[in-house]
Amino acid sequence: MNTPTIELRTRLRDATAPLHKQLDQQPLLAALLGKEQPLAHYQQLLGTYYSLYHQLESSIKAYTAQQPIDFDYQTRYKADFLRQDLAYWQITPELLICQVTLPNINSLGHLLGVLYVLEGSTLGANFIAQHLQQSYGYTHSTGSRFFSAYGEQTQSHWQSFISYLNSFSDQTDIATQAIETACHSFACFNQALTNSQIRPH
């Protein structure tokens, strides 16, 4: 009797759970759901995320230009949203030296691991966007374009990605690389946010 293949999404969720929880507890992120986050801290978060997304998305574009995939990611890039938010606050985006070694994308497995982290972040971001609007007045056009992300299309975008992701559930090498890269990506986000915390003088 063959053992049913566990969906890749489930394996990724379980493998990254501790790192995901650690990320949610990062002070710069956790403060987003509070009522008294200083604007400078919010801007610092946007700048750190811009650095991470810009570099990761550049790697995604480079890989998919050489190895086209059967999934349209062209409308899902988000670094420009972060650039728009920073511009609203009159901040010139600069690539921060996060002192983290971001994952290389040299295979489909690597790509899937990175995309799992970036696409999964939109689920929480949608909730954060609502809170930012209610508590601080930040909106899609006033400093919170990134967290608004896909808006009402968030769930449908996530489901279409998960369908694509799970189509590789029975391909061991791809799945293993995806899990390793997703864990690496979460670790990089955690380290970058730890490095960029604004500490009181």
N, C-alpha and C positions, 0 to 999 in steps of 0.2 A: 504493500500500500504506500503510495507516494504521499509525502508530507506536503500540504498546501504551501505555496510560496507566500511568504509574508510580504505585503505591499511595501515598496521602497519608501513611500511616505511615512509609514508606521515605523520602519527601522530608523529612518532619519530622525523622526520626532523623539524616539526613545534614546537614541545615541547622543543627541544634542541637548537633551532636557536639562542636565546640570549646568551646562554653559549658557543655555537660554535663560535659566533662572538667575544666574549670576549677572547676565546682561540687564535683565529687568530691574535688578537691584542697584545698578550703577547710579550714583547720586545724580549725575546730570540728566539721566533718563527718568529716574523715579520722581524727580522734582517736577517733571512736566505735569504730573497728575495732582500736584499740590496747588495751593492758592497764592503762594508768595515767592515764586521763583524769580530771582533778579533777571532783568533783561540780558545782562552781560553773560549769564550762565546759559541762557537760551541761545544766544548768538555763538557762544563757544561750542555748544553742541552742534549747531548747524555747520560751523566751520570744520569741525572734526569729521562729521558725516560727509561733508563735501569732499574732503580729502580721500576718504575711504571709497565712496561711491565713484568718484572720478577715476580713480586708479583701477578699481575692479571692473567698471564698465568699459574702460579702455581695453582691458584684457579680454572681456567678452566680445567686443567688437572685432578685435584682432583675430581671435580664434574663429568666430563665425564667418569672417570674411574668407578664411582659408578652408573652413569645414562647415558649409551650410547645414543647418539643422531643420528638421521638420516641425518647427515651432516659431511663430512670428514674435520676435522680441523687440522689434523696431519701435513700437509705441510704448514700451515699458521702461525706457531709460529714465532715471530720476535725478542724475547729477545736475541737469539743467534746472530742475525745480529748486534744488538747493541754491544754485547760483541766483535764481530769481529772488528767493527769500533773503539771501545775503545782500543783494542789490537794494531791496526794499529798505533794509536797515543801513544802507549806504556803506556797506562793507565790501571791499574788493576781495574776491575769493583768492586765497593763497593756499597752495598745497602745504599742509602742515607736515612737519617731520614727526610722524607718529612713532617712529622707531619700532615699527612692527613689520614683520615680513609677511606680506599678503600672499595668499596661495597663487601659484602659477596655474594657468589654464592651458594645459597641453593635451587634453583629452575630453571626450564627452562626459566621462565621470566627473572630472574636475569641474566642468561647466555646470553640471546638474547640482553639484554640492554648493557652489556659489549661488546659483539661482534659487535654490531652496531657501537660503538665508535671506536673500534680498526680497524675494516674493513673499515669503512668510512675514517679513517685517511690515508689509502693508496692512495686515490684519489688525495689529495693534495700533498702527499709525492712524487708521481711520477713527478709532476710539479716542486717541490722543487729540486729533484734529477737532473733534466735537468739544472736548474739554478746553482746549486752547481758545476756541471761539467764545465759549460760555464764560470762562474765567478771566481771559485777558483781552478778548476782542480780536485775536489774531485770526485771519481768514485766508481763504484761497488766494486772495489778491493783496492781503496785508500781512505778509510775513510767514504764512503757514501753507504755502503751496506744496511743499514736500510731504507734509503729514496728511494733506488732503488726498494726495496720490491719485488713486483711481475713483475716489468718491463712491457713487452708487454702484459702480461696476466692480468694486473690490471682490465680492464673493464670486462673481462669475469669472473674473480674471484668475482668482486663486484656483477654482475648480478646473479650469481649462489647463492650468499649469500642472496641477496634480494628476490629471489624466495623462498628460505627456510624461511626467515623471514616473508614474506607476507602470508605464509601458515597458520600462527597463527592469522591472522587479526581478525577473528570472535571469538576468544577465549579471553573473556574479562579479566579474571584474569591474564593470561599470558601477554596480551598486556599492562595492567596497570603496572605490575611489570617491564616489559621491559622498559617502558617509565620512570618510577621512577629511575630505575637503570642507564639508559643512562644519565639522568640529573645528578645523583650523580657522575657518572664517569667523565663527563665533568667538574664538579665542582672540583673534585680531581685533574685533570690535571691542571686546572687553579691555584689552590692553591699551588700545588707542584712547578709550574714554577715561581709563585710569590715568594715563599720561597727561591728558588735557584738562583734568579737573582744575578749577580755579580755587585755590586755597586761600583762606583768610590771611591777611598780613598780620 
